[in-house]
């Protein structure tokens, strides 16, 4: 992977770092990342997500609320059922990039 220098802070839009931090907070939970990966191949109901994750329904609902608030997922209601899907397919690329970076950093570490 080639290193591309980021733009200088002064050349970034005013809210870019704030928006990036907001998104990073939404992604800073392993269960949320697992949910995003699970719904990455199509719409899933809350029940399907709960069963696949092995988490309680209230906890899954909390994570889905945060993912919706951060615009990472969209919601579709069909009668009594609620379905979630990724708002953009490139969310999966971001997760893969985070995994790659974390692996590279942890492989290169010499202690904490």
Contact map, one row per residue, 1 for C-alpha under 8 A:
1110000000000000000000000000000000000000000000000000000000000000000000000000000000000000000000000000000000000000
1111000000000000000000000000000000000000000000000000000000000000000000000000000000000000000000000000000000000000
1111100000000000000000000000000000000000000000000000000000000000000000000000000000000000000000000000000000000000
0111110000000000000000000000000000000000000000000000000000000000000000000000000000000000000000000000000000000000
0011111000000000000000000000000000000000000000000000000000000000000000000000000000000000000000000000000000000000
0001111100000000000000000000000000000000000000000000000000000000000000000000000000000000000000000000000000000000
0000111110110000000000000000000000000000000000000000000000000000000000000000000000000000000000000000000000000000
0000011111110000000000000000000000000000000000000000000000000000000000000000000000000000000000000000000000000000
0000001111110000000000000000000000000000000000000000000000000000000000000000000000000000000000000000000000000000
0000000111110000000000000000000000000000000000000000000000000000000000000000000000000000000000000000000000000000
0000001111111000000000000000000000000000000000000000000000000000000000000000000000000000000000000000000000000000
0000001111111101100000000000000000000000000000000000000000000000000000000000000000000000000000000000000000000000
0000000000111111000000000000000000000000000000000000000000000000000000000000000000000000000000000000000000000000
0000000000011111100000000000000000000000000000000000000000000000000000000000000000000000000000000000000000000000
0000000000001111111000000000000000000000000000000000000000000000000000000000000000000000000000000000000000000000
0000000000011111111100000000000000000000000000000000000000000000000000000000000000000000000000000000000000000000
0000000000010111111110000000000000000000000000000000000000000000000000000000000000000000000000000000000000000000
0000000000000011111111000000000000000000000000000000000000000000000000000000000000000000000000000000000000000000
0000000000000011111111100000000000000000000000000000000000000000000000000000000000000000000000000000000000000000
0000000000000001111111110000000000000000000000000000000000000000000000000000000000000000000000000000000000000000
0000000000000000111111111000000000000000000000000000000000000000000000000000000000000000000000000000000000000000
0000000000000000011111111100000000000000000000000000000000000000000001000000000000000000000000000000000000000000
0000000000000000001111111110000000000000000000000000000000000000000001000000000000000000000000000000000000000000
0000000000000000000111111111000000000000000000000000000000000000000000000000000000000000000000000000000000000000
0000000000000000000011111111100000000000000000000000000000000000000000000000000000000000000000000000000000000000
0000000000000000000001111111100100000000000000000000000000000000011001000000000000000000000000000000000000000000
0000000000000000000000111111110110000000000000000000000000000000000000000000000000000000000000000000000000000000
0000000000000000000000011111110110000000000000000000000000000000000000000000000000000000000000000000000000000000
0000000000000000000000001111111110000000000000000000000000000000000000000000000000000000000000000000000000000000
0000000000000000000000000011111111000000000000000000000000000000000000000000000000000000000000000000000000000000
0000000000000000000000000000111111100000000000000000100000000010000000000000000000000000000000000000000000000000
0000000000000000000000000111111111110000000000000000000000000011001000000000000000000000000000000000000000000000
0000000000000000000000000011111111111000000000000000000000000000000000000000000000000000000000100000000000000000
0000000000000000000000000000011111111100000000000000100000000000000000000000000000000000000000000000000000000000
0000000000000000000000000000001111111110000000001000100000000000000000000000000000000000000000000000000000000000
0000000000000000000000000000000111111111000000000000000000000000000000000000000000000100001100000000000000000000
0000000000000000000000000000000011111111100000000000000000000000000000000000000000000000000100000000000000000000
0000000000000000000000000000000001111111100000001000000000000000000000000000000000000000000000000000000000000000
0000000000000000000000000000000000111111111100001000000000000000000000000000000000011100000000000000000000000000
0000000000000000000000000000000000011111110000000000000000000000000000000000000000001100100100000000000000000000
0000000000000000000000000000000000001111111000000000000000000000000000000000000000000000000000000000000000000000
0000000000000000000000000000000000000011111100000000000000000000000000000000000000001100000000000000000000000000
0000000000000000000000000000000000000010111110000000000000000000000000000000000000111100000000000000000000000000
0000000000000000000000000000000000000010011111011000000000000000000000000000000000111000000000000000000000000000
0000000000000000000000000000000000000000001111111000000000000000000000000000000011110000000000000000000000000000
0000000000000000000000000000000000000000000111111100000010011000000000000000000011110000000000000000000000000000
0000000000000000000000000000000000000000000011111110000010000000000000000000000000000000000000000000000000000000
0000000000000000000000000000000000000000000111111111000000000000000000000000000000000000000000000000000000000000
0000000000000000000000000000000000100110000111111111100000010000000000000000000000000000000000000000000000000000
0000000000000000000000000000000000000000000001111111111110010000000000000000000000000000000000000000000000000000
0000000000000000000000000000000000000000000000111111111000000000000000000000000000000000000000000000000000000000
0000000000000000000000000000000000000000000000011111110000000000000000000000000000000000000000000000000000000000
0000000000000000000000000000001001100000000000001111111000000000000000000000000000000000000000000000000000000000
0000000000000000000000000000000000000000000000000111111100000000000000000000000000000000000000000000000000000000
0000000000000000000000000000000000000000000000000110111110110000000000000000000000000000000000000000000000000000
0000000000000000000000000000000000000000000000000100011111110000000000000000000000000000000000000000000000000000
0000000000000000000000000000000000000000000001100100001111111000000000000000000000000000000000000000000000000000
0000000000000000000000000000000000000000000000000000000111111100000000000000000000000000000000000000000000000000
0000000000000000000000000000000000000000000000000000001111111110000000000000000000000000000000000000000000000000
0000000000000000000000000000000000000000000001001100001111111111000000000000000000000000000000000000000000000000
0000000000000000000000000000000000000000000001000000000011111111100000000000000000000000000000000000000000000000
0000000000000000000000000000000000000000000000000000000001111111110000000000000000000000000000000000000000000000
0000000000000000000000000000001100000000000000000000000000111111111000000000000000000000000000000000000000000000
0000000000000000000000000000000100000000000000000000000000011111111100001000000000000000000000000000000000000000
0000000000000000000000000000000000000000000000000000000000001111111110000000000000000000000000000000000000000000
0000000000000000000000000100000000000000000000000000000000000111111111000000000000000000000000000000000000000000
0000000000000000000000000100000100000000000000000000000000000011111111111000000000000000000000000000000000000000
0000000000000000000000000000000000000000000000000000000000000001111111111110000000000000000000000000000000000000
0000000000000000000000000000000000000000000000000000000000000000111111110000000000000000000000000000000000000000
0000000000000000000001100100000000000000000000000000000000000000011111111000000000000000000000000000000000000000
0000000000000000000000000000000000000000000000000000000000000000001111111100000000000010000000000000000000000000
0000000000000000000000000000000000000000000000000000000000000000001111111100000000000111001000000000000000000000
0000000000000000000000000000000000000000000000000000000000000001001101111110000000011111000000000000000000000000
0000000000000000000000000000000000000000000000000000000000000000000100111111000000011110000000000000000000000000
0000000000000000000000000000000000000000000000000000000000000000000100001111100001111000000000000000000000000000
0000000000000000000000000000000000000000000000000000000000000000000000000111110001110000000000000000000000000000
0000000000000000000000000000000000000000000000000000000000000000000000000011111111100000000000000000000000000000
0000000000000000000000000000000000000000000000000000000000000000000000000001111111100000000000000000000000000000
0000000000000000000000000000000000000000000000000000000000000000000000000000111111000000000000000000000000000000
0000000000000000000000000000000000000000000000000000000000000000000000000000111111000000000000000000000000000000
0000000000000000000000000000000000000000000011000000000000000000000000000000111111100000000000000000000000000000
0000000000000000000000000000000000000000000011000000000000000000000000000011111111110000000000000000000000000000
0000000000000000000000000000000000000000001111000000000000000000000000000011110011111000000000000000000000000000
0000000000000000000000000000000000000010001111000000000000000000000000001111000001111100000000000000000000000000
0000000000000000000000000000000000000011011100000000000000000000000000001110000000111110000000000000000000000000
0000000000000000000000000000000000010011011000000000000000000000000000011100000000011111101000000000000000000000
0000000000000000000000000000000000000000000000000000000000000000000000111100000000001111100000000000000000000000
0000000000000000000000000000000000000000000000000000000000000000000000011000000000000111111000000000000000000000
0000000000000000000000000000000000000001000000000000000000000000000000000000000000000111111110000000000000000000
0000000000000000000000000000000000000000000000000000000000000000000000000000000000000001111111000000000000000000
0000000000000000000000000000000000010000000000000000000000000000000000010000000000000101111111100000000000000000
0000000000000000000000000000000000011001000000000000000000000000000000000000000000000000111111110000000000000000
0000000000000000000000000000000000000000000000000000000000000000000000000000000000000000111111111000000000000000
0000000000000000000000000000000000000000000000000000000000000000000000000000000000000000011111111100000000000000
0000000000000000000000000000000010000000000000000000000000000000000000000000000000000000001111111110000000000000
0000000000000000000000000000000000000000000000000000000000000000000000000000000000000000000111111111000000000000
0000000000000000000000000000000000000000000000000000000000000000000000000000000000000000000011111111100000000000
0000000000000000000000000000000000000000000000000000000000000000000000000000000000000000000001111111110000000000
0000000000000000000000000000000000000000000000000000000000000000000000000000000000000000000000111111111000000000
0000000000000000000000000000000000000000000000000000000000000000000000000000000000000000000000011111111100000000
0000000000000000000000000000000000000000000000000000000000000000000000000000000000000000000000001111111110000000
0000000000000000000000000000000000000000000000000000000000000000000000000000000000000000000000000111111111000000
0000000000000000000000000000000000000000000000000000000000000000000000000000000000000000000000000011111111100000
0000000000000000000000000000000000000000000000000000000000000000000000000000000000000000000000000001111111110000
0000000000000000000000000000000000000000000000000000000000000000000000000000000000000000000000000000111111111000
0000000000000000000000000000000000000000000000000000000000000000000000000000000000000000000000000000011111111000
0000000000000000000000000000000000000000000000000000000000000000000000000000000000000000000000000000001111111000
0000000000000000000000000000000000000000000000000000000000000000000000000000000000000000000000000000000111111100
0000000000000000000000000000000000000000000000000000000000000000000000000000000000000000000000000000000011111111
0000000000000000000000000000000000000000000000000000000000000000000000000000000000000000000000000000000000011111
0000000000000000000000000000000000000000000000000000000000000000000000000000000000000000000000000000000000001111
0000000000000000000000000000000000000000000000000000000000000000000000000000000000000000000000000000000000001111
